[in-house]
Amino acid sequence: AGLSNVTFLVGDIESMQLDGEFDAIVGRFVLMFLRSPAVVLHKLAHHLRPGGIMAFQESDLARLETLPAHPPAN
């Protein structure tokens, strides 16, 4: 889109070194694959500018169901 103020970083979120501050930190289907999601979120929060946004979209696998309801197979 020709934006010069947007940066995307790709890498191992648990080991990558971050420099500076970010206006937003966004992840999708990331936290469920980490050994210590809370540790990573804490680390990332230190790089978020005051008033910045941190947003992660994750699946909730604690409750799996089908709609409409279907009985389990025997």
PDB file of N, CA, C and O in Angstrom:
ATOM      1  N   ALA A   1       0.819  -1.193   0.000  1.00  0.00           N
ATOM      2  CA  ALA A   1       0.000   0.000   0.000  1.00  0.00           C
ATOM      3  C   ALA A   1       0.864   1.259   0.000  1.00  0.00           C
ATOM      4  O   ALA A   1       0.332   2.369   0.016  1.00  0.00           O
ATOM      5  N   GLY A   2       2.167   1.106  -0.018  1.00  0.00           N
ATOM      6  CA  GLY A   2       3.050   2.260  -0.061  1.00  0.00           C
ATOM      7  C   GLY A   2       3.224   2.967   1.272  1.00  0.00           C
ATOM      8  O   GLY A   2       3.688   4.107   1.308  1.00  0.00           O
ATOM      9  N   LEU A   3       2.863   2.315   2.366  1.00  0.00           N
ATOM     10  CA  LEU A   3       3.009   2.921   3.690  1.00  0.00           C
ATOM     11  C   LEU A   3       4.453   2.821   4.159  1.00  0.00           C
ATOM     12  O   LEU A   3       5.057   1.751   4.083  1.00  0.00           O
ATOM     13  N   SER A   4       5.003   3.912   4.637  1.00  0.00           N
ATOM     14  CA  SER A   4       6.390   3.892   5.109  1.00  0.00           C
ATOM     15  C   SER A   4       6.482   3.802   6.629  1.00  0.00           C
ATOM     16  O   SER A   4       7.581   3.699   7.176  1.00  0.00           O
ATOM     17  N   ASN A   5       5.338   3.840   7.319  1.00  0.00           N
ATOM     18  CA  ASN A   5       5.345   3.817   8.777  1.00  0.00           C
ATOM     19  C   ASN A   5       4.850   2.486   9.346  1.00  0.00           C
ATOM     20  O   ASN A   5       4.475   2.418  10.516  1.00  0.00           O
ATOM     21  N   VAL A   6       4.844   1.435   8.534  1.00  0.00           N
ATOM     22  CA  VAL A   6       4.378   0.120   8.959  1.00  0.00           C
ATOM     23  C   VAL A   6       5.511  -0.876   8.811  1.00  0.00           C
ATOM     24  O   VAL A   6       6.197  -0.910   7.789  1.00  0.00           O
ATOM     25  N   THR A   7       5.700  -1.689   9.847  1.00  0.00           N
ATOM     26  CA  THR A   7       6.733  -2.717   9.808  1.00  0.00           C
ATOM     27  C   THR A   7       6.131  -4.050  10.240  1.00  0.00           C
ATOM     28  O   THR A   7       5.383  -4.109  11.216  1.00  0.00           O
ATOM     29  N   PHE A   8       6.451  -5.107   9.525  1.00  0.00           N
ATOM     30  CA  PHE A   8       6.045  -6.449   9.898  1.00  0.00           C
ATOM     31  C   PHE A   8       7.295  -7.235  10.240  1.00  0.00           C
ATOM     32  O   PHE A   8       8.259  -7.235   9.474  1.00  0.00           O
ATOM     33  N   LEU A   9       7.290  -7.903  11.381  1.00  0.00           N
ATOM     34  CA  LEU A   9       8.426  -8.721  11.792  1.00  0.00           C
ATOM     35  C   LEU A   9       8.007 -10.180  11.790  1.00  0.00           C
ATOM     36  O   LEU A   9       6.931 -10.526  12.279  1.00  0.00           O
ATOM     37  N   VAL A  10       8.845 -11.020  11.247  1.00  0.00           N
ATOM     38  CA  VAL A  10       8.590 -12.454  11.218  1.00  0.00           C
ATOM     39  C   VAL A  10       9.759 -13.144  11.893  1.00  0.00           C
ATOM     40  O   VAL A  10      10.913 -12.850  11.582  1.00  0.00           O
ATOM     41  N   GLY A  11       9.478 -14.063  12.818  1.00  0.00           N
ATOM     42  CA  GLY A  11      10.543 -14.791  13.486  1.00  0.00           C
ATOM     43  C   GLY A  11      10.007 -15.556  14.671  1.00  0.00           C
ATOM     44  O   GLY A  11       8.797 -15.605  14.895  1.00  0.00           O
ATOM     45  N   ASP A  12      10.893 -16.146  15.420  1.00  0.00           N
ATOM     46  CA  ASP A  12      10.531 -16.898  16.615  1.00  0.00           C
ATOM     47  C   ASP A  12      10.258 -15.897  17.737  1.00  0.00           C
ATOM     48  O   ASP A  12      11.184 -15.285  18.269  1.00  0.00           O
ATOM     49  N   ILE A  13       9.013 -15.739  18.085  1.00  0.00           N
ATOM     50  CA  ILE A  13       8.607 -14.723  19.048  1.00  0.00           C
ATOM     51  C   ILE A  13       9.209 -14.952  20.436  1.00  0.00           C
ATOM     52  O   ILE A  13       9.346 -14.012  21.219  1.00  0.00           O
ATOM     53  N   GLU A  14       9.564 -16.191  20.734  1.00  0.00           N
ATOM     54  CA  GLU A  14      10.147 -16.484  22.049  1.00  0.00           C
ATOM     55  C   GLU A  14      11.617 -16.085  22.151  1.00  0.00           C
ATOM     56  O   GLU A  14      12.120 -15.871  23.254  1.00  0.00           O
ATOM     57  N   SER A  15      12.309 -15.982  21.024  1.00  0.00           N
ATOM     58  CA  SER A  15      13.741 -15.695  21.098  1.00  0.00           C
ATOM     59  C   SER A  15      14.170 -14.430  20.356  1.00  0.00           C
ATOM     60  O   SER A  15      15.311 -13.994  20.513  1.00  0.00           O
ATOM     61  N   MET A  16      13.305 -13.838  19.567  1.00  0.00           N
ATOM     62  CA  MET A  16      13.725 -12.665  18.791  1.00  0.00           C
ATOM     63  C   MET A  16      13.959 -11.463  19.688  1.00  0.00           C
ATOM     64  O   MET A  16      13.271 -11.255  20.688  1.00  0.00           O
ATOM     65  N   GLN A  17      14.949 -10.682  19.298  1.00  0.00           N
ATOM     66  CA  GLN A  17      15.285  -9.460  20.020  1.00  0.00           C
ATOM     67  C   GLN A  17      14.555  -8.296  19.362  1.00  0.00           C
ATOM     68  O   GLN A  17      14.629  -8.112  18.147  1.00  0.00           O
ATOM     69  N   LEU A  18      13.856  -7.520  20.169  1.00  0.00           N
ATOM     70  CA  LEU A  18      13.116  -6.371  19.655  1.00  0.00           C
ATOM     71  C   LEU A  18      13.820  -5.093  20.054  1.00  0.00           C
ATOM     72  O   LEU A  18      14.353  -4.982  21.158  1.00  0.00           O
ATOM     73  N   ASP A  19      13.819  -4.132  19.153  1.00  0.00           N
ATOM     74  CA  ASP A  19      14.383  -2.815  19.426  1.00  0.00           C
ATOM     75  C   ASP A  19      13.275  -1.792  19.314  1.00  0.00           C
ATOM     76  O   ASP A  19      12.409  -1.903  18.446  1.00  0.00           O
ATOM     77  N   GLY A  20      13.293  -0.816  20.168  1.00  0.00           N
ATOM     78  CA  GLY A  20      12.347   0.285  20.073  1.00  0.00           C
ATOM     79  C   GLY A  20      10.971  -0.055  20.602  1.00  0.00           C
ATOM     80  O   GLY A  20      10.758  -1.076  21.255  1.00  0.00           O
ATOM     81  N   GLU A  21      10.042   0.842  20.294  1.00  0.00           N
ATOM     82  CA  GLU A  21       8.667   0.697  20.753  1.00  0.00           C
ATOM     83  C   GLU A  21       7.730   0.580  19.559  1.00  0.00           C
ATOM     84  O   GLU A  21       8.049   1.012  18.451  1.00  0.00           O
ATOM     85  N   PHE A  22       6.564  -0.013  19.811  1.00  0.00           N
ATOM     86  CA  PHE A  22       5.579  -0.238  18.767  1.00  0.00           C
ATOM     87  C   PHE A  22       4.245   0.380  19.161  1.00  0.00           C
ATOM     88  O   PHE A  22       3.888   0.403  20.339  1.00  0.00           O
ATOM     89  N   ASP A  23       3.511   0.880  18.171  1.00  0.00           N
ATOM     90  CA  ASP A  23       2.157   1.390  18.396  1.00  0.00           C
ATOM     91  C   ASP A  23       1.174   0.243  18.583  1.00  0.00           C
ATOM     92  O   ASP A  23       0.195   0.372  19.318  1.00  0.00           O
ATOM     93  N   ALA A  24       1.433  -0.873  17.920  1.00  0.00           N
ATOM     94  CA  ALA A  24       0.550  -2.031  18.003  1.00  0.00           C
ATOM     95  C   ALA A  24       1.369  -3.308  17.858  1.00  0.00           C
ATOM     96  O   ALA A  24       2.328  -3.368  17.088  1.00  0.00           O
ATOM     97  N   ILE A  25       0.972  -4.320  18.611  1.00  0.00           N
ATOM     98  CA  ILE A  25       1.559  -5.659  18.505  1.00  0.00           C
ATOM     99  C   ILE A  25       0.385  -6.608  18.324  1.00  0.00           C
ATOM    100  O   ILE A  25      -0.480  -6.712  19.194  1.00  0.00           O
ATOM    101  N   VAL A  26       0.358  -7.307  17.178  1.00  0.00           N
ATOM    102  CA  VAL A  26      -0.785  -8.131  16.823  1.00  0.00           C
ATOM    103  C   VAL A  26      -0.314  -9.527  16.462  1.00  0.00           C
ATOM    104  O   VAL A  26       0.683  -9.688  15.758  1.00  0.00           O
ATOM    105  N   GLY A  27      -1.029 -10.539  16.940  1.00  0.00           N
ATOM    106  CA  GLY A  27      -0.719 -11.924  16.599  1.00  0.00           C
ATOM    107  C   GLY A  27      -1.993 -12.717  16.389  1.00  0.00           C
ATOM    108  O   GLY A  27      -3.028 -12.415  16.983  1.00  0.00           O
ATOM    109  N   ARG A  28      -1.914 -13.730  15.546  1.00  0.00           N
ATOM    110  CA  ARG A  28      -3.079 -14.574  15.266  1.00  0.00           C
ATOM    111  C   ARG A  28      -2.658 -16.031  15.351  1.00  0.00           C
ATOM    112  O   ARG A  28      -1.781 -16.478  14.612  1.00  0.00           O
ATOM    113  N   PHE A  29      -3.289 -16.769  16.256  1.00  0.00           N
ATOM    114  CA  PHE A  29      -3.013 -18.190  16.482  1.00  0.00           C
ATOM    115  C   PHE A  29      -1.535 -18.410  16.794  1.00  0.00           C
ATOM    116  O   PHE A  29      -0.868 -19.231  16.165  1.00  0.00           O
ATOM    117  N   VAL A  30      -1.041 -17.664  17.774  1.00  0.00           N
ATOM    118  CA  VAL A  30       0.367 -17.707  18.158  1.00  0.00           C
ATOM    119  C   VAL A  30       0.541 -18.262  19.567  1.00  0.00           C
ATOM    120  O   VAL A  30       1.330 -19.181  19.785  1.00  0.00           O
ATOM    121  N   LEU A  31      -0.193 -17.706  20.515  1.00  0.00           N
ATOM    122  CA  LEU A  31       0.037 -17.984  21.931  1.00  0.00           C
ATOM    123  C   LEU A  31      -0.145 -19.454  22.289  1.00  0.00           C
ATOM    124  O   LEU A  31       0.563 -19.969  23.154  1.00  0.00           O
ATOM    125  N   MET A  32      -1.073 -20.129  21.645  1.00  0.00           N
ATOM    126  CA  MET A  32      -1.346 -21.531  21.993  1.00  0.00           C
ATOM    127  C   MET A  32      -0.179 -22.462  21.651  1.00  0.00           C
ATOM    128  O   MET A  32      -0.162 -23.611  22.092  1.00  0.00           O
ATOM    129  N   PHE A  33       0.785 -21.987  20.882  1.00  0.00           N
ATOM    130  CA  PHE A  33       1.931 -22.812  20.500  1.00  0.00           C
ATOM    131  C   PHE A  33       3.193 -22.490  21.305  1.00  0.00           C
ATOM    132  O   PHE A  33       4.246 -23.080  21.062  1.00  0.00           O
ATOM    133  N   LEU A  34       3.098 -21.573  22.248  1.00  0.00           N
ATOM    134  CA  LEU A  34       4.259 -21.158  23.025  1.00  0.00           C
ATOM    135  C   LEU A  34       4.376 -21.947  24.321  1.00  0.00           C
ATOM    136  O   LEU A  34       3.376 -22.388  24.887  1.00  0.00           O
ATOM    137  N   ARG A  35       5.611 -22.118  24.782  1.00  0.00           N
ATOM    138  CA  ARG A  35       5.843 -22.788  26.065  1.00  0.00           C
ATOM    139  C   ARG A  35       5.339 -21.937  27.220  1.00  0.00           C
ATOM    140  O   ARG A  35       4.731 -22.453  28.157  1.00  0.00           O
ATOM    141  N   SER A  36       5.589 -20.641  27.154  1.00  0.00           N
ATOM    142  CA  SER A  36       5.197 -19.720  28.229  1.00  0.00           C
ATOM    143  C   SER A  36       4.577 -18.455  27.637  1.00  0.00           C
ATOM    144  O   SER A  36       5.250 -17.431  27.520  1.00  0.00           O
ATOM    145  N   PRO A  37       3.301 -18.521  27.263  1.00  0.00           N
ATOM    146  CA  PRO A  37       2.668 -17.358  26.649  1.00  0.00           C
ATOM    147  C   PRO A  37       2.718 -16.112  27.537  1.00  0.00           C
ATOM    148  O   PRO A  37       2.907 -15.007  27.029  1.00  0.00           O
ATOM    149  N   ALA A  38       2.553 -16.270  28.837  1.00  0.00           N
ATOM    150  CA  ALA A  38       2.564 -15.119  29.742  1.00  0.00           C
ATOM    151  C   ALA A  38       3.915 -14.421  29.733  1.00  0.00           C
ATOM    152  O   ALA A  38       3.977 -13.193  29.793  1.00  0.00           O
ATOM    153  N   VAL A  39       4.994 -15.187  29.658  1.00  0.00           N
ATOM    154  CA  VAL A  39       6.341 -14.606  29.619  1.00  0.00           C
ATOM    155  C   VAL A  39       6.516 -13.796  28.339  1.00  0.00           C
ATOM    156  O   VAL A  39       7.063 -12.694  28.368  1.00  0.00           O
ATOM    157  N   VAL A  40       6.056 -14.335  27.231  1.00  0.00           N
ATOM    158  CA  VAL A  40       6.181 -13.639  25.945  1.00  0.00           C
ATOM    159  C   VAL A  40       5.347 -12.355  25.949  1.00  0.00           C
ATOM    160  O   VAL A  40       5.820 -11.316  25.489  1.00  0.00           O
ATOM    161  N   LEU A  41       4.120 -12.410  26.459  1.00  0.00           N
ATOM    162  CA  LEU A  41       3.281 -11.218  26.517  1.00  0.00           C
ATOM    163  C   LEU A  41       3.905 -10.140  27.392  1.00  0.00           C
ATOM    164  O   LEU A  41       3.850  -8.954  27.065  1.00  0.00           O
ATOM    165  N   HIS A  42       4.491 -10.552  28.490  1.00  0.00           N
ATOM    166  CA  HIS A  42       5.165  -9.599  29.384  1.00  0.00           C
ATOM    167  C   HIS A  42       6.339  -8.930  28.660  1.00  0.00           C
ATOM    168  O   HIS A  42       6.526  -7.717  28.754  1.00  0.00           O
ATOM    169  N   LYS A  43       7.120  -9.730  27.943  1.00  0.00           N
ATOM    170  CA  LYS A  43       8.257  -9.193  27.178  1.00  0.00           C
ATOM    171  C   LYS A  43       7.780  -8.220  26.115  1.00  0.00           C
ATOM    172  O   LYS A  43       8.364  -7.149  25.948  1.00  0.00           O
ATOM    173  N   LEU A  44       6.734  -8.577  25.399  1.00  0.00           N
ATOM    174  CA  LEU A  44       6.211  -7.715  24.350  1.00  0.00           C
ATOM    175  C   LEU A  44       5.653  -6.410  24.919  1.00  0.00           C
ATOM    176  O   LEU A  44       5.806  -5.350  24.312  1.00  0.00           O
ATOM    177  N   ALA A  45       5.014  -6.488  26.073  1.00  0.00           N
ATOM    178  CA  ALA A  45       4.410  -5.302  26.675  1.00  0.00           C
ATOM    179  C   ALA A  45       5.448  -4.218  26.945  1.00  0.00           C
ATOM    180  O   ALA A  45       5.120  -3.032  26.925  1.00  0.00           O
ATOM    181  N   HIS A  46       6.685  -4.607  27.195  1.00  0.00           N
ATOM    182  CA  HIS A  46       7.759  -3.636  27.431  1.00  0.00           C
ATOM    183  C   HIS A  46       8.115  -2.850  26.169  1.00  0.00           C
ATOM    184  O   HIS A  46       8.773  -1.813  26.250  1.00  0.00           O
ATOM    185  N   HIS A  47       7.691  -3.332  25.020  1.00  0.00           N
ATOM    186  CA  HIS A  47       7.995  -2.669  23.754  1.00  0.00           C
ATOM    187  C   HIS A  47       6.783  -1.944  23.174  1.00  0.00           C
ATOM    188  O   HIS A  47       6.822  -1.473  22.038  1.00  0.00           O
ATOM    189  N   LEU A  48       5.710  -1.856  23.956  1.00  0.00           N
ATOM    190  CA  LEU A  48       4.500  -1.189  23.504  1.00  0.00           C
ATOM    191  C   LEU A  48       4.499   0.257  23.984  1.00  0.00           C
ATOM    192  O   LEU A  48       4.689   0.524  25.170  1.00  0.00           O
ATOM    193  N   ARG A  49       4.285   1.176  23.067  1.00  0.00           N
ATOM    194  CA  ARG A  49       4.228   2.596  23.426  1.00  0.00           C
ATOM    195  C   ARG A  49       3.040   2.839  24.353  1.00  0.00           C
ATOM    196  O   ARG A  49       2.051   2.109  24.285  1.00  0.00           O
ATOM    197  N   PRO A  50       3.118   3.851  25.215  1.00  0.00           N
ATOM    198  CA  PRO A  50       1.958   4.210  26.041  1.00  0.00           C
ATOM    199  C   PRO A  50       0.743   4.479  25.148  1.00  0.00           C
ATOM    200  O   PRO A  50       0.832   5.227  24.175  1.00  0.00           O
ATOM    201  N   GLY A  51      -0.368   3.872  25.482  1.00  0.00           N
ATOM    202  CA  GLY A  51      -1.575   4.005  24.675  1.00  0.00           C
ATOM    203  C   GLY A  51      -1.635   3.056  23.497  1.00  0.00           C
ATOM    204  O   GLY A  51      -2.600   3.070  22.733  1.00  0.00           O
ATOM    205  N   GLY A  52      -0.592   2.215  23.340  1.00  0.00           N
ATOM    206  CA  GLY A  52      -0.558   1.259  22.234  1.00  0.00           C
ATOM    207  C   GLY A  52      -1.537   0.118  22.439  1.00  0.00           C
ATOM    208  O   GLY A  52      -2.126  -0.033  23.510  1.00  0.00           O
ATOM    209  N   ILE A  53      -1.698  -0.672  21.409  1.00  0.00           N
ATOM    210  CA  ILE A  53      -2.646  -1.789  21.430  1.00  0.00           C
ATOM    211  C   ILE A  53      -1.900  -3.099  21.237  1.00  0.00           C
ATOM    212  O   ILE A  53      -1.079  -3.230  20.330  1.00  0.00           O
ATOM    213  N   MET A  54      -2.194  -4.071  22.101  1.00  0.00           N
ATOM    214  CA  MET A  54      -1.699  -5.429  21.915  1.00  0.00           C
ATOM    215  C   MET A  54      -2.935  -6.311  21.757  1.00  0.00           C
ATOM    216  O   MET A  54      -3.783  -6.355  22.648  1.00  0.00           O
ATOM    217  N   ALA A  55      -3.040  -7.013  20.626  1.00  0.00           N
ATOM    218  CA  ALA A  55      -4.212  -7.835  20.340  1.00  0.00           C
ATOM    219  C   ALA A  55      -3.774  -9.175  19.767  1.00  0.00           C
ATOM    220  O   ALA A  55      -2.978  -9.236  18.830  1.00  0.00           O
ATOM    221  N   PHE A  56      -4.304 -10.243  20.344  1.00  0.00           N
ATOM    222  CA  PHE A  56      -4.036 -11.592  19.863  1.00  0.00           C
ATOM    223  C   PHE A  56      -5.356 -12.313  19.671  1.00  0.00           C
ATOM    224  O   PHE A  56      -6.232 -12.251  20.533  1.00  0.00           O
ATOM    225  N   GLN A  57      -5.502 -12.995  18.543  1.00  0.00           N
ATOM    226  CA  GLN A  57      -6.671 -13.815  18.273  1.00  0.00           C
ATOM    227  C   GLN A  57      -6.248 -15.263  18.454  1.00  0.00           C
ATOM    228  O   GLN A  57      -5.310 -15.729  17.808  1.00  0.00           O
ATOM    229  N   GLU A  58      -6.937 -15.963  19.326  1.00  0.00           N
ATOM    230  CA  GLU A  58      -6.591 -17.350  19.629  1.00  0.00           C
ATOM    231  C   GLU A  58      -7.837 -18.228  19.597  1.00  0.00           C
ATOM    232  O   GLU A  58      -8.954 -17.736  19.758  1.00  0.00           O
ATOM    233  N   SER A  59      -7.648 -19.509  19.394  1.00  0.00           N
ATOM    234  CA  SER A  59      -8.746 -20.469  19.473  1.00  0.00           C
ATOM    235  C   SER A  59      -8.932 -20.903  20.916  1.00  0.00           C
ATOM    236  O   SER A  59      -7.970 -20.986  21.679  1.00  0.00           O
ATOM    237  N   ASP A  60     -10.176 -21.178  21.284  1.00  0.00           N
ATOM    238  CA  ASP A  60     -10.469 -21.735  22.603  1.00  0.00           C
ATOM    239  C   ASP A  60     -10.829 -23.195  22.393  1.00  0.00           C
ATOM    240  O   ASP A  60     -11.962 -23.523  22.042  1.00  0.00           O
ATOM    241  N   LEU A  61      -9.857 -24.066  22.611  1.00  0.00           N
ATOM    242  CA  LEU A  61     -10.065 -25.496  22.378  1.00  0.00           C
ATOM    243  C   LEU A  61     -10.639 -26.212  23.595  1.00  0.00           C
ATOM    244  O   LEU A  61     -10.802 -27.432  23.577  1.00  0.00           O
ATOM    245  N   ALA A  62     -10.948 -25.459  24.654  1.00  0.00           N
ATOM    246  CA  ALA A  62     -11.484 -26.068  25.871  1.00  0.00           C
ATOM    247  C   ALA A  62     -12.898 -26.601  25.643  1.00  0.00           C
ATOM    248  O   ALA A  62     -13.343 -27.516  26.336  1.00  0.00           O
ATOM    249  N   ARG A  63     -13.587 -26.030  24.683  1.00  0.00           N
ATOM    250  CA  ARG A  63     -14.962 -26.455  24.434  1.00  0.00           C
ATOM    251  C   ARG A  63     -15.157 -26.659  22.940  1.00  0.00           C
ATOM    252  O   ARG A  63     -15.389 -25.711  22.190  1.00  0.00           O
ATOM    253  N   LEU A  64     -15.058 -27.892  22.534  1.00  0.00           N
ATOM    254  CA  LEU A  64     -15.282 -28.230  21.128  1.00  0.00           C
ATOM    255  C   LEU A  64     -16.674 -28.808  20.980  1.00  0.00           C
ATOM    256  O   LEU A  64     -17.060 -29.704  21.730  1.00  0.00           O
ATOM    257  N   GLU A  65     -17.419 -28.310  20.033  1.00  0.00           N
ATOM    258  CA  GLU A  65     -18.759 -28.824  19.807  1.00  0.00           C
ATOM    259  C   GLU A  65     -19.130 -28.628  18.342  1.00  0.00           C
ATOM    260  O   GLU A  65     -18.502 -27.848  17.625  1.00  0.00           O
ATOM    261  N   THR A  66     -20.144 -29.336  17.921  1.00  0.00           N
ATOM    262  CA  THR A  66     -20.647 -29.165  16.565  1.00  0.00           C
ATOM    263  C   THR A  66     -22.021 -28.531  16.627  1.00  0.00           C
ATOM    264  O   THR A  66     -22.778 -28.740  17.574  1.00  0.00           O
ATOM    265  N   LEU A  67     -22.323 -27.771  15.626  1.00  0.00           N
ATOM    266  CA  LEU A  67     -23.653 -27.170  15.528  1.00  0.00           C
ATOM    267  C   LEU A  67     -24.236 -27.552  14.190  1.00  0.00           C
ATOM    268  O   LEU A  67     -23.647 -27.202  13.167  1.00  0.00           O
ATOM    269  N   PRO A  68     -25.345 -28.241  14.131  1.00  0.00           N
ATOM    270  CA  PRO A  68     -26.140 -28.707  15.270  1.00  0.00           C
ATOM    271  C   PRO A  68     -25.426 -29.822  16.007  1.00  0.00           C
ATOM    272  O   PRO A  68     -24.493 -30.438  15.491  1.00  0.00           O
ATOM    273  N   ALA A  69     -25.886 -30.068  17.229  1.00  0.00           N
ATOM    274  CA  ALA A  69     -25.262 -31.100  18.074  1.00  0.00           C
ATOM    275  C   ALA A  69     -25.286 -32.455  17.376  1.00  0.00           C
ATOM    276  O   ALA A  69     -26.256 -32.803  16.702  1.00  0.00           O
ATOM    277  N   HIS A  70     -24.219 -33.205  17.545  1.00  0.00           N
ATOM    278  CA  HIS A  70     -24.090 -34.525  16.928  1.00  0.00           C
ATOM    279  C   HIS A  70     -23.590 -35.478  17.990  1.00  0.00           C
ATOM    280  O   HIS A  70     -22.614 -35.180  18.679  1.00  0.00           O
ATOM    281  N   PRO A  71     -24.251 -36.640  18.138  1.00  0.00           N
ATOM    282  CA  PRO A  71     -23.789 -37.585  19.182  1.00  0.00           C
ATOM    283  C   PRO A  71     -22.412 -38.139  18.856  1.00  0.00           C
ATOM    284  O   PRO A  71     -22.078 -38.294  17.681  1.00  0.00           O
ATOM    285  N   PRO A  72     -21.603 -38.441  19.871  1.00  0.00           N
ATOM    286  CA  PRO A  72     -20.268 -39.021  19.614  1.00  0.00           C
ATOM    287  C   PRO A  72     -20.363 -40.369  18.925  1.00  0.00           C
ATOM    288  O   PRO A  72     -21.315 -41.115  19.152  1.00  0.00           O
ATOM    289  N   ALA A  73     -19.398 -40.689  18.095  1.00  0.00           N
ATOM    290  CA  ALA A  73     -19.364 -41.986  17.394  1.00  0.00           C
ATOM    291  C   ALA A  73     -18.922 -43.069  18.361  1.00  0.00           C
ATOM    292  O   ALA A  73     -18.097 -42.823  19.241  1.00  0.00           O
ATOM    293  N   ASN A  74     -19.462 -44.251  18.203  1.00  0.00           N
ATOM    294  CA  ASN A  74     -19.094 -45.394  19.067  1.00  0.00           C
ATOM    295  C   ASN A  74     -18.000 -46.201  18.461  1.00  0.00           C
ATOM    296  O   ASN A  74     -17.567 -47.194  19.046  1.00  0.00           O
TER     297      ASN A  74
END
